[in-house]
């Protein structure tokens, strides 16, 4: 299938069906603001591409039952890769963001070659388990620890990943895969995952705070990933100077190691419970209180519907951090300027990196 043949109208209908689920032609016409015959013509185009299908008629309605249209099961899928120093995660999702399968493999070293080779093995393993899945493979997304040099596609890697510094990661990984390769900063990648498969689904304006090796983030504004003039918008790291305690995942690992707790990489955190480990609970309390004023400042500027705390940490730790902010998790009636932002913990947890990376090709298809 040639996705570049999809028209803006095709993409708009796909986006609505992914977000809202199956809808009748009349409902689609009302949402888009066109006639029913026009919607029927658009649906016919998507049916030819094998992207949508008619479902069983709805029962209980008066008159002729409507036959809703939905994303065809198995219409397409994508893969996403996220990595740390010692392991690599890969997930495969369908067009609706549902995870079809995933795996985690050990990573010999955090270098481009090791990541490419390990990702290739992980993809073979997962696609092998999926068997005869006949959907179109849209592409492979990579979540990268770093930002981009102004005006270029050159990666300025996080200081913990020096082997990735000053490389064109998209061009490098494309050499290793037959499918189209997509690359993005890991904070913005997680924001894309939230938009397709997490709390940001159906939300046009939100911010994702990414707690990983640093304090990154991503912005969805007016239903588009906002990269900024220099493709580097989103991180909150400048609120928290290096060399001092800060609410990053790396700071958590170092804090736990300082307490004599073996915490070599983020995967160990998935086995820990903040309510049963005082050093971890204390860090969550401190991190939440550090984040709260920064989140208030950002909210005053961009006025998001919500702020999602996510990244490389498991959901239990993210929830403890959010609770410690003291900020509401539901909107206040009659919210006025300067009111506290709504802050929620990502339910994707530690899976957010791979799911977010897999979301890049799909959102490029739906919201180019």
C-alpha positions, 0 to 999 in steps of 0.5 A: 500500500502506498500511504502517500496516496492518502488524501487529507480527507482520507487521513481525517476520517482515519484519525477520527475512527482511530480516536472514537472507534466505529461510527456510522456514515451519518456520524462521520458526516456530522463530525467532518461537516460534509454530506453523507454522499461525500463521506461514502465516497471517502469511505470507498477510497479507504476500503480500496486501501484495505484500511476500513470495513463495515461492521455489524448493524447496530441493534435497537435503533429506529428505522434501518439499522446503521452499519458503522464503519471502523478500522479494519482489524489487521489493517496495518501495524508498526514497530517501536524501539526504546533502549537504555544502557543494558536493555532494549524494548520493542513493541508492535502496535496496530493502527488504533494503538493496541499492543499486538506483542512486545519483547525486551532483550539485553543490550550489550552496549549502548551504541548505534550498532548494538541497538540496530542489531538487537532491534533487528533480533527483537523484531524478528522474534516478535513478528515470528510470534505474530505469524501470518499477520497480514497487515501492512507494516508501516515502519519502525520508530526509534526513541532517542536520548537526545535532541537535534542540532539546529537546522539539521537531523544530527543528534545531540545525544544525552551525555550518558550516550556518547556513542550516539552524539553527532550522528544522523540516526534516521539515516543510520538506522534506515540502513538496517531496515527495509521498512521506513524508519522514523526517529524522534527525541524520547520525550516527544516520542512518549507524548506521541504514545500518549496521544495514540494509546494513552491518557492523551487519546482524544486530547488536543492540548497536553504536555508530557513530562518525561522522567528518564535520564533527564527531565524531558518532555513533549507538547501536543498543541492544537492536535499536533506534536509541537517541535518548536522552531528548532525541533527541540521543544518540550524538555523541562530540564533547565528548571532543574540544574545538573549537579543538584538533586533533580526529579529525573529517573537517572537521579532516582537510580543514583539516589537508590545506589547511594542507599545501598540498593542495587539499581543499575538500570531502569528495569529494576524499578519495575520490581520495586514498590514505593509504599514498601521502600522508604528511600524510594518513597522519599525520592517520589515525595521530593520529586513531586514537590520539585516538579509542582512549581515548574508545572504551574509555570508551564501551565500558565504559559501554554494552558494545556488540558492536562499534564501527563507525568511519564517516561521510563519509570513504572506506573506505581512510581509515577503515581507516587510522584504525581500524588506528591505534587499536590496538584489536582488530577481532575479539572476544577469547575469554572477553571480560571487563569492561573488555576493549578494544572490537571496532572496525571500519571501515565498508565503506559508506565515503562512501556511508554518508550516502545509504544511511543516509538511505534506510534511515530509511523502511525501518527505520521500517517494520520496527522502528517 
